[in-house]
Amino acid sequence: MNLLPRKKRALLSVSDKTGVAEFGRALVERGFEIFSTGGTKLTLTEAGVAVRGVSEITDFPEILDGRVKTLHPAIHAGLLATSSDDHQEQMADLELFDIHLVCVNLYPFKETIRRPGFTFEDAVENIDIGGPTMIRAAAKNHQKVTVLVDSADYEGVLGELDEGEVTEQTRRRLAAKAFRHTASYDALIAQYMTDQVGGEEWPEALTVTYEKAQTLRYGENPHQKAAFYHHPLEAPGWLPGAKQFHGKALSYNNINDANAALEMVREFDKPAAVAVKHMNPCGVGLGESMSEAFSRAREGDPVSIFGGIIALNRPVDEATAAQLNELFLEIVLAPSFEPAALEILQRKKNLRLLSIGDNDSEEGGVQAPTDKLVAIRGGALIQSADSGILADGDWNVVTKRAPTPEEERALKFAWKVVKHVKSNAIILAHETMTVGIGAGQMNRVGAAEIAISEAADRAKGSVMASDAFFPMRDTVDTAAAAGITAIIQPGGSIRDEESIVAADEAGIAMVCTGMRHFKH
């Protein structure tokens, strides 16, 4: 094989060739003999780096369109041999040589399935086999082998080589990173293949992967540590793909609240504005313009909106920016900002402005899953997103009086909002704005009393939405006393008839949806 026994050897085989020519040249300058495959070998050769093909180690050609080139005992013995006398004697008897450094990253599976128009065959062809095998072998034997999967680590490794050798601590750190790299790669493939198979809604094992977007200053409280991770696949129009172009870095609570605001504002087709505090809406408004919608959201609760997060479903124009500028706000999220609006809003140094782009697109490749994953101590809960909608004709009028057309519009609006309020949840609303919100209470009548108190005089003539059924008639009696004219609720209580009787006694129109919207 004509290999020099005292040389240190490096095997470079990368899909992402960022910096690989410079890295290869630097390794040669530090006494390494470089081996490579396919496109990486061509890149190194064109850059004038001395490089040899892996077939010079294996005495075997690349075959099957490149599917088999590094899957060979000569390669994996070089990666897995320890310093023990037994291993080294076997290596000498077989005329095999150690490989001291492996630089590998994998076929672009993620990029392939994100690409518009890709086929299943394209995805399968981009499942790397030899790469993960080499990475795992090198990482397992990290006491002898340095493994790199990220070009960001090239410089640090070269610096340590200049001091003599890569330290054990660095080799162990890089090995851990290598195992994370292959685990994440396999998790994405497993998710894609499971989706393609179909019929395995909740498989026997769930493996998820996320990529770090940023380290956060702290979590919910300053003594808690936190970071923000996003799914490797795109989620168009949501926070992972948002572009922040003004204000301080987002905090843990900012991200939670901003996501809640986006989920709410996406419920509406008309211009809509949502103000959120602590994961609950404090005001939701609709309008013919963005300015009108925001005015109504602000009017819904002019006190709680202070320090809130605002989500809008239309570009921010100058008129809306002028209104936003009157308040202290944490974040404004919108599809985009007109230049005149930006000029106004950027006067507030700390106001975070995020452009989230357009609504979810049907174009493109595979997108991030929409299931909700919640960690508990020692486990996790996963469920599909609450995408339940109320189509025309989906409710039952259970009272003697049916709602008027105006009440129907208000009930449909309130039903969309109550879905996003922490249980127990009660919403009071008119056709285009909320006027009272009772959230996260231990009993339903208590939530109603809070919403009515917030609404004050505006409760009279409003409609009520409840995220779950009324266990007894007391909430309806409370609504009647406040002058509420119509109610929407799921129904299904064994005491539904008592609530219906109470509504009839008060002349309230009540409809039941048969759909609950608990949010814990």
N, C-alpha and C positions, 0 to 999 in steps of 0.2 A: 504493500500500500504506500510505501515511500513516505511515511509520516515520521517526523522528527520526535523521538521519544521524550526529549526534555522540554519541548515547546508547550506552552499553555494554549489550549484550543477553545475557540468560541464558535458556537453555532447560531447563526442569525437567519431567521425566516419570519418575515413580518408582512402583514397585509397593509397596515398603516406604516408607510415608509418615512414618516416624519423624522428627520435627523439621523436616519440609519447610516447613510453614507459617511457623515462626519463621525459617527460613533465607531463605525468599522475602521475608519482611517486611524482614529485615536487608539483603538485596540492594537492595531498593527504596530503603531509607534511604541506601544508598551510591551511589545514582544509576543503578541498573540498570533496564532495561525487561525485564519478565518475560514469557516466552511458555511456554505449557504445553499439555497434551493431556488429554482425558478426565477420569478420576477425579482426577488431580493438579490440574487446573484447577479442578475443583469444590471440592477441599479448600482451595486457596488463596483462592478467591472467598468461601467460607463463613467463612474466617478474616479477611476484610477486606483481603486483599492485592490490589493492583492487578495484574491479569494479563490477557494477551491470548492468544487461541487461535493455534495454529501456522498455521491456514488464512489468517490475516492476513499471514503471510509467503509462503505458497505460492499464495494465490488459488485454492485447491483444497480441497474438503471432505474430511473423513475419510470413507473408504468401506470396503466389505467388512467390516462389523461391527468397524471399527477396525483391521483388519489393515494398511491403508495410510493413513498420516497423516503420518509424517515422512520417508517414502521419496520425496523430491522434490529436484530440483536446487537449488531456492532454499534448502533447509535445508542440503544438503551442500556447496554452494558457500560458504555462510556459515561452515561448519565448516572447510573445507579450503583456503580462499583464504589465501595467504601475504601478506606485506607487499610483495612485489615490485611494481614499477610495472605490469608486464604484467597480473598478477592483479587489481590494484586498478582498472586501466582497464576490464577486462572486467566486473568487478562493477559499476562505475559505469554502463557502457553498458547493462547489463541491469537496472539499478535494484535490485541486490541488496545486502545489507548483511551485515557480519561478525557472527558469533555468538562472544562472548568467553568464555562459561562454559556448560558443559553439566553438568547434574546428573541422572544416569540410573541406575536399577537395574532389574533385569530381571524378566520374568514369573516367577512362583514355580514353576518346573519341579520343583526339588528337593522343595518342600513338597507339590506335587501327587502325585508318585509315592510319597511316604511315607504318603499318606493312605489309610486303609482303603477299599476299594471303588472306587477310581478306575478309569477305563477307559483304553484306549489312545487313544481320541479326546480324553479330558481331557488326557493327556500331550502329545499333538501340539498341541493348542490353546494350551498353555502353553510352547511353544517360541517365544521372542522373536526377531523378525527386525529390526525397526526399532531397537530398543534397542542391541543389539550393534553395529549399523552406525554409529549415532551415536557410541557410545563409542569405537569404533576410529578413526573419522574425527577426532574431537576429540583423541584420544591421539596420533595420527600428527602432527597439527598443533599439538602442545603448546607450540611456541615462541610461539604466539599465543593458544591456547585452554587454559583451565583445565577439567579433566574430573574430576568427582567421582562415585564409585560407592558411597561409604560415608558414612553420616551422621556417623561419628566424625571425619571430616575437615572438617565444616562450620565449626567454631569456629576452627580454625587458618587456614583460607582467609579468613574474615572478619577475623581479626586482621591478616593481611598486607595486605588491602585497606585497612584503616585506616591502614597505613603508606604507602599509595600504590598498590601493585599486588602481585599474587601473584608471588613470585620465580621465576626460571627453574629453580632447583633444586627448588622445590616442584612446579612444573608438570611437571617431568621425573619426579619421584617419583610424583606422582599418575597420570601416563601409564603408568608401569610397573605400578602397582597396577591400573589399568584393563585393561591387556592380560592380567594374571593373572586378573582377574575374568571376562573373556569366555572365556579359555582354559579355566578351571575349569568354567564353565557349559557350554561346548561338549563338554568331556570327559565330563561326566555324561550329556549327551544322547546322545553317541556310544556310551557304555557301555550305556545303556538300549536304544537302537535295535538295537544289535548283539545284545543278549540276546533281543530280540523276534524278530529274524530267525531266530536259531538256525542251527546248522550251521557257524558260524564260530568254532570253539573257540579257535583261535589266529589272529586276524586279522593282516593284513599290517602293521598299525601298532597299537601299544598306547599309548593315552593315558590316564594315570591322574591323579586329582586328590585332594588331601587338604587339610583345613583345620587351621590351627594350634590346638591345644588349650592349649599352654603352652610357654614357654621354660624349659629345664631348667638347673639350676646348672652342670652339665658332663656329659660323656658317660661312657664306660666308665671314663675316668681324668680327673683334674682338669684336665689340659692340653687336653682335647678339648671342643669346643663341641657343644651338642645341643639339640634341641627335640622335642616330641611332637606329631604330627599324627594326625588321625583322618579316616576316610572321611566324606563329606558325608551318606551315608545311615546309618540306625541299625544298630547291631549289638547287639540286646537281650541283656542278661546278660553283656556283655564289658566290657573295661576302658574303652573310649571313653565308655560310658554310665554308668560307676560313679560313685557319689557318695562323696567322702571327707569325713568329718565329724569327724576327729580326727587329730592328729599332723602331722609335718613334710610338706613337699611331696615328691612322689614324685621319685626320681632316675631316670636312664636305666636303670641296672641293676635298680632296683626294678620298673620297668615291664616289662622283659624277663622277669624272674623271675616276676612276678605273672601275666603272660600264660601262661607255661609251666605254672604251678600250676593256673590255671583250665582250661586244655585237659585236664590230667590228671584233675581232680576231676569234670569233666563226663562222664567215661567211665562213671561208676557211678550206678546207680539207688538202691542202698541208701545210708544215711548214710555219707559218706566224708570223710576228712581227708587232705590231701596237704601235706607239708613239702618245700620246695624250697630248694636252695642252688646258685647258679651254673647255673641252667637245668636242673638235674637233680634228681629226687626224692631225698630222703635218708630218707624214711619215708612209707609209704602205709598207711592203716588203714581197715577197714570195721567197722561195728558195728550194733547194734540202735538205738543212740542216738548223737547227735553226740558226747557225752562219751566213750562207749566207742570210737568210731572214732578220736577224737583220741588217746586213751590208747595205742592200738595204733600209730598213726603215730609217736608220740613214742618208744615202745618200740623201733620199727624201727631207730632210730639216735639214741639220747639225746645223743650228743656233737655230731653235725653239725647237729642242729636249732637249736642256739644261733645266734641272729642270722638265722634263716630266715624264709621267707615261708610263711604257712599259708593254704590255700584249703579251704573247707568247702562242702558242697553242701546244707546245711540251715541255718535260722536259728540263731544262737549263743544258747544259753540260759545261765542262771546257772551251772550246774555246769561247762559247757565253758569259760566265761569264767574261772572260778576256776582251772582247769588252765592255760589260756593265760597267765594272770597270773603264774604261777610262773616263766616263762621270759623271757629277753630275746629278743624277736622284732622284726622290721622291719615286717611287714605282716600283718594278718588280713583276708582277703576272705571274704565270706559273702553269701547272698541278703539277709539282714537281721540285726539285733541286737535281742534283747529288752531292754527298759529296764533290768532288773536287771543284765544282762550288760554293757551300756554303762557303767553306774555303776562296775563293777569295772574294766573295761579302760581307761577314760579316766583312771584314776589314773596310768597311765604316760604322761608328757607327750609323748614322741616316737613312741609306737606309732601307726602309721597304720592306721586302720580304714576299710575300704571296703565299702559296700553295693553289690552288683552286680545286684540284682533277680532275677527269676525266670529260668528257662531260656528259650531261644529260643522265641518265640511264633510260631504259624502265622498269627496275625492281623496286620493292618496292610498297608502297602504294600511297595514294593521295599526290600530290606535290603542291607547292604554285602556285597560279594562275599567268598567264603571262600578264594579262591585265595591261595597263598603267593607273595609277591614278595620277592626278595632282590637287592639291588644288588651288582654287582661293578664293578670299575674300568672305566668306559666302557660299561657295559651293565647288563643285569638278567636274572635267571632267574625264571621263573614256573611254578608247578605247582599242580595241584589239591591240596587238603588231604588228608592221610592219614586218610581216614575209614573205612578197612578194618576190618571187625569180624569176629569169629569166631562164627558161628552154630552152634547145636547140630548135630553131625554133620559139621561142615566139616573135621575133621582126620582123618588116617589113622594108625591104630595100626600102627607098623612093627616093634615088638618082639614077642617071644613072650608077654610079659605085658602086659595092658591096664591102664591106671590104675584104681585104685579110685574109687568115687564121691567120696570125700574128696579124693583126688589130682586128680580132674577139676576140682573146684571151685577148688582151689589153682592149677592150671595155667591156667584161664581168667582168674583174677584176675591172675596173674603176666604173662600175655600182654598184658593191657590196660596194665599198668605199663611193660613193656619197650619198648613202642611210643614212649614219651615220654622215653627215656633216650638220651643221646648214644652213637653207635656208636664202637667195638664195645661192645655192651651185654649184660650178664648180670644177671638178677634171681634171687634166692632168696626164696621166699615160703612161707607157710602159707596156709590158706584165707582169712584175713582181714587179713593184714599182711605187709609185706616184712620180711625179716630180714637181707638183704645185697644191696648194689648195686655192680656194677662198671661204670663208665661211661667212655666216651671213650678206650679203650685202643687201642694200635696192633696188638695181637693178641688173639684171642678167649680163649685160655687165660689170658692175663694178666688180662683182665677177670673171668674165673671165679675166679682166685686171690684177687683183691681182694674180690669178693663173699663168698667163703667165709671169708676172714680177718675181714671185718666181722661175719659171722654167728656166728663162733666155734662154741660148742656148739649153737647153734640151727640150724646147717646140717644136722645129722643129722635125717632125717625130713622135710626141706623138699623143695620142687620147684624146678626150674631153668627159666627162660625165656631164650632166646637170640634176639636180634633178627634174626640171619641164620644161615645154615647153618654147620656145623662143617667146616672144611677138612680136618681129620684127627681121629683118635680121642682126641687128648690131653685135650681138654676133658671128654669123657665119663669118661675114666679119673680125672681130677682130681675130678669130681663123685662118682664111685663111692667114692673114698678118703675123701670128706667125709661119706658116708652119705646122699647125696641119693637120693630114691626114684623120681622121675619127671622127665621133661624134655619141654619143648615147644620146637620149633624149626621153621623153614620147610622144611628139607630142600632138596635140589637140588644138592648137591655131587657131583662125580664119585666122591668117596670116602665117600658116605653109608653104604655097606655096612659100612665099617670101624667107623663110629660105632655102627651098629645092633648089630654083633657085640659091641662093647665094652659096650653097654647090656645085652645079653642075658647076657653073662658075669657082670655085676654084679647081675642081677635087677632092673634099672631099667626102668620102663615109659617108652617114648618115643613121642610123637606128632608128626607133621609137618603143618604147616598149608598149605604151598604159597604162603604169603604172607610177604614180607620186610618188615621195619620199620626200615630204615636211617634214621637221623636225624643229619645232619651239621651 
